[in-house]
Amino acid sequence: MPESIALITPSVSVASAEALAAALAPRLLAQAAHSDVEGGFPTREFGWLREAGLLAAPLPVALGGSGLGETAHTAALLSTLRHIGRGNLAVGRVYEGHVNALQLLQRFGQPAQVARWAQEAAQGHLFGVWNTEAHDGVKLEPLPDGRFRLHGSKTFGSGAGHVTRPLLTAALPDGGWQMLILPADEQVPRYASEFWQPLGMRASASFRIDFAGLEIGTEDLLGQPGDYYRQPWFSGGAIRFAAVQAGGAEAVFDETRRFLQRLGRTNDPYQRQRLGEMSLLIAQAQHWLQAAAGVAARPDAATAAEATVAHANLMRSAIEDICLRVLPLAERCVGARGLLRPEPFERLHRDLTHYLRQPAPDAALADAGRYALEQTSPAYQLWQP
């Protein structure tokens, strides 16, 4: 291990990372309205995360992190993501991509690569995962000197212009899919900010990004072709974004209760009924996060990939349903008055509604049903090792 890496000491423990995220949530929420601009980015907020050591936290302790990204600490990771989502869903979206990239590079990278990228993360580089593309997706052209030239573009590249180490998937000439980590501060792509005119999540800067003509070396390739789609990590990773969404639902709950307390509406029997329903939903979301962390941290989570993926699909489906039920209850609680700025509900509604539109929700639930139909064990054993 390079001496410069060995000298890095972990800035936070797993427990303190979770506590720091919880403490940051109110600051993130207070700042969110100022960051809610099309084409903008929560630069100040990521400065806070960087100062708190949360960008390096998913790294192993030996590489300057807290080990937050390790399977054994999945519960703490999901709680950390939930707290950041509670503060600002756009920040949570980009931070979840950062965590995803760090987990992928640790899982599939060579030791020298992991050490190099870990050092860059510890130095403050922001990582992300840009996989979504349209008809003109990213392709890798092998060059005579052993390097590769990129062609094509990605869509919904969250953190565009601020993520300096994006992890991309690219098509090889033989049809395989190869991961790479682009040094985007040296090989600078072209960002099309006009692509991003969203309903919500304005501050996530999820632009269309053109990589045509950029070149990388073999040291920038991550893993083997097809590794990105290996299960249970590809589909099972949905529990991370669902944790951020659950944080968004908690923010809606907290702000609804604050609004009613401020107006002295706590004795209204209908408001109490709605808050009871919302409390039930929030508790369900929290239980789902605990259950998902337990399944993901099982010793056989990788070998029992189908069960792990099926449970993750159930969890993401449940969290989506919970959020979609919390939102109209909150609207009825606060009425038209509560949906006027500077109250946060209008932004929270837009951001959470937009963020819930993750790929293939129906297919995810159908796949969980397929798995259940193929099993013969009773329901109480269905998700057990």
Solvent accessible surface area in square Angstrom, and as a share of the most:
residue,aa,sasa,rsa
1,M,142,0.63
2,P,71,0.44
3,E,129,0.58
4,S,56,0.36
5,I,1,0.00
6,A,61,0.47
7,L,131,0.65
8,I,45,0.23
9,T,104,0.60
10,P,58,0.37
11,S,75,0.48
12,V,19,0.11
13,S,63,0.41
14,V,24,0.14
15,A,75,0.58
16,S,40,0.26
17,A,0,0.00
18,E,54,0.24
19,A,61,0.47
20,L,60,0.30
21,A,0,0.00
22,A,31,0.24
23,A,69,0.54
24,L,10,0.05
25,A,2,0.01
26,P,78,0.49
27,R,119,0.43
28,L,0,0.00
29,L,44,0.22
30,A,75,0.58
31,Q,30,0.13
32,A,2,0.02
33,A,70,0.54
34,H,133,0.59
35,S,12,0.07
36,D,23,0.12
37,V,85,0.49
38,E,85,0.38
39,G,37,0.36
40,G,21,0.20
41,F,26,0.11
42,P,1,0.01
43,T,84,0.49
44,R,150,0.55
45,E,1,0.00
46,F,4,0.02
47,G,19,0.19
48,W,30,0.11
49,L,0,0.00
50,R,96,0.35
51,E,148,0.66
52,A,18,0.14
53,G,8,0.08
54,L,0,0.00
55,L,3,0.01
56,A,12,0.09
57,A,1,0.00
58,P,0,0.00
59,L,0,0.00
60,P,32,0.20
61,V,80,0.46
62,A,64,0.50
63,L,14,0.07
64,G,3,0.03
65,G,1,0.01
66,S,7,0.04
67,G,1,0.01
68,L,0,0.00
69,G,11,0.10
70,E,75,0.34
71,T,73,0.42
72,A,83,0.64
73,H,62,0.28
74,T,13,0.07
75,A,62,0.48
76,A,13,0.10
77,L,4,0.02
78,L,2,0.01
79,S,12,0.07
80,T,0,0.00
81,L,0,0.00
82,R,41,0.15
83,H,24,0.11
84,I,0,0.00
85,G,1,0.01
86,R,49,0.18
87,G,1,0.01
88,N,5,0.03
89,L,3,0.01
90,A,1,0.01
91,V,0,0.00
92,G,0,0.00
93,R,53,0.19
94,V,4,0.02
95,Y,0,0.00
96,E,12,0.06
97,G,5,0.05
98,H,0,0.00
99,V,0,0.00
100,N,25,0.13
101,A,0,0.00
102,L,0,0.00
103,Q,24,0.11
104,L,11,0.05
105,L,0,0.00
106,Q,47,0.21
107,R,89,0.32
108,F,21,0.09
109,G,16,0.16
110,Q,111,0.49
111,P,111,0.70
112,A,79,0.61
113,Q,19,0.09
114,V,19,0.11
115,A,9,0.07
116,R,82,0.30
117,W,2,0.01
118,A,0,0.00
119,Q,44,0.20
120,E,27,0.12
121,A,2,0.01
122,A,36,0.28
123,Q,119,0.53
124,G,12,0.11
125,H,43,0.19
126,L,5,0.03
127,F,0,0.00
128,G,4,0.03
129,V,18,0.10
130,W,3,0.01
131,N,42,0.22
132,T,66,0.38
133,E,52,0.23
134,A,58,0.45
135,H,175,0.78
136,D,40,0.20
137,G,6,0.06
138,V,0,0.00
139,K,105,0.44
140,L,4,0.02
141,E,64,0.29
142,P,72,0.45
143,L,25,0.12
144,P,144,0.91
145,D,101,0.53
146,G,42,0.40
147,R,82,0.30
148,F,28,0.12
149,R,78,0.28
150,L,0,0.00
151,H,71,0.32
152,G,19,0.18
153,S,2,0.01
154,K,0,0.00
155,T,12,0.07
156,F,99,0.41
157,G,0,0.00
158,S,8,0.05
159,G,0,0.00
160,A,2,0.02
161,G,46,0.44
162,H,72,0.32
163,V,2,0.01
164,T,35,0.21
165,R,13,0.05
166,P,0,0.00
167,L,0,0.00
168,L,0,0.00
169,T,1,0.00
170,A,0,0.00
171,A,22,0.17
172,L,29,0.15
173,P,101,0.64
174,D,125,0.65
175,G,53,0.51
176,G,21,0.20
177,W,82,0.29
178,Q,8,0.04
179,M,2,0.01
180,L,0,0.00
181,I,1,0.01
182,L,0,0.00
183,P,22,0.14
184,A,6,0.05
185,D,73,0.38
186,E,125,0.56
187,Q,53,0.24
188,V,87,0.50
189,P,5,0.03
190,R,128,0.47
191,Y,72,0.27
192,A,20,0.16
193,S,54,0.35
194,E,122,0.55
195,F,73,0.31
196,W,14,0.05
197,Q,132,0.59
198,P,18,0.11
199,L,99,0.49
200,G,0,0.00
201,M,6,0.03
202,R,67,0.24
203,A,4,0.03
204,S,2,0.01
205,A,1,0.00
206,S,5,0.03
207,F,16,0.07
208,R,75,0.27
209,I,0,0.00
210,D,37,0.19
211,F,0,0.00
212,A,37,0.29
213,G,47,0.45
214,L,19,0.09
215,E,45,0.20
216,I,2,0.01
217,G,3,0.03
218,T,86,0.50
219,E,91,0.41
220,D,12,0.06
221,L,33,0.16
222,L,0,0.00
223,G,19,0.18
224,Q,120,0.53
225,P,68,0.43
226,G,31,0.30
227,D,13,0.07
228,Y,22,0.08
229,Y,81,0.31
230,R,117,0.43
231,Q,76,0.34
232,P,6,0.04
233,W,76,0.27
234,F,88,0.37
235,S,27,0.18
236,G,10,0.10
237,G,9,0.09
238,A,8,0.06
239,I,14,0.07
240,R,27,0.10
241,F,29,0.12
242,A,0,0.00
243,A,0,0.00
244,V,0,0.00
245,Q,3,0.01
246,A,1,0.01
247,G,0,0.00
248,G,0,0.00
249,A,0,0.00
250,E,14,0.06
251,A,2,0.01
252,V,3,0.01
253,F,27,0.11
254,D,46,0.24
255,E,17,0.08
256,T,0,0.00
257,R,105,0.38
258,R,85,0.31
259,F,4,0.02
260,L,7,0.03
261,Q,108,0.48
262,R,130,0.47
263,L,60,0.30
264,G,56,0.54
265,R,102,0.37
266,T,67,0.39
267,N,113,0.58
268,D,32,0.17
269,P,91,0.57
270,Y,154,0.59
271,Q,9,0.04
272,R,142,0.52
273,Q,112,0.50
274,R,46,0.17
275,L,28,0.14
276,G,43,0.41
277,E,70,0.31
278,M,0,0.00
279,S,51,0.33
280,L,105,0.52
281,L,3,0.01
282,I,15,0.08
283,A,39,0.31
284,Q,62,0.28
285,A,2,0.01
286,Q,66,0.29
287,H,117,0.52
288,W,72,0.25
289,L,11,0.05
290,Q,119,0.53
291,A,44,0.34
292,A,2,0.01
293,A,4,0.03
294,G,44,0.42
295,V,16,0.09
296,A,21,0.16
297,A,41,0.32
298,R,26,0.09
299,P,144,0.90
300,D,37,0.19
301,A,11,0.08
302,A,48,0.37
303,T,124,0.72
304,A,31,0.24
305,A,23,0.18
306,E,92,0.41
307,A,10,0.08
308,T,11,0.06
309,V,12,0.07
310,A,0,0.00
311,H,13,0.06
312,A,5,0.04
313,N,9,0.05
314,L,43,0.21
315,M,0,0.00
316,R,30,0.11
317,S,21,0.13
318,A,19,0.15
319,I,0,0.00
320,E,31,0.14
321,D,68,0.35
322,I,5,0.03
323,C,0,0.00
324,L,76,0.38
325,R,117,0.43
326,V,0,0.00
327,L,10,0.05
328,P,62,0.39
329,L,24,0.12
330,A,3,0.02
331,E,55,0.25
332,R,164,0.60
333,C,7,0.04
334,V,7,0.04
335,G,30,0.29
336,A,84,0.65
337,R,155,0.56
338,G,0,0.00
339,L,67,0.33
340,L,118,0.58
341,R,174,0.63
342,P,136,0.85
343,E,27,0.12
344,P,22,0.14
345,F,7,0.03
346,E,40,0.18
347,R,17,0.06
348,L,7,0.03
349,H,58,0.26
350,R,22,0.08
351,D,6,0.03
352,L,1,0.00
353,T,34,0.20
354,H,50,0.22
355,Y,8,0.03
356,L,4,0.02
357,R,130,0.47
358,Q,35,0.15
359,P,97,0.61
360,A,60,0.46
361,P,43,0.27
362,D,119,0.62
363,A,60,0.46
364,A,9,0.07
365,L,94,0.47
366,A,68,0.52
367,D,45,0.23
368,A,3,0.03
369,G,31,0.30
370,R,88,0.32
371,Y,17,0.07
372,A,40,0.31
373,L,158,0.78
374,E,102,0.46
375,Q,62,0.28
376,T,142,0.83
377,S,49,0.31
378,P,67,0.42
379,A,86,0.67
380,Y,163,0.62
381,Q,77,0.34
382,L,28,0.14
383,W,55,0.19
384,Q,108,0.48
385,P,116,0.73
